[in-house]
Amino acid sequence: MSTGLAIAEQGRYLGVGTMTALLEKAVDLTHRRAVEFEGAHRKAEIASEAKVACSPS
């Protein structure tokens, strides 16, 4: 996994990286998205609870 790999974007060479670094970035991105999703989910639950509390019985 320590073998270098070429990094390019839209056909333009950007540099060399390792598979380990790529996997670390992927894990970091996945974690950040999960945190964002959890925050959005909490907001949706609070809004739903408020909606139910305000609706006539």
Buried (B, 14 or more C-beta within 10 A) or exposed (E): EEEEEEEEEEEEEEEEEEEEBEEEEEEEEEEEEEEEEEEEEEEEEEEEEEEEEEEEE
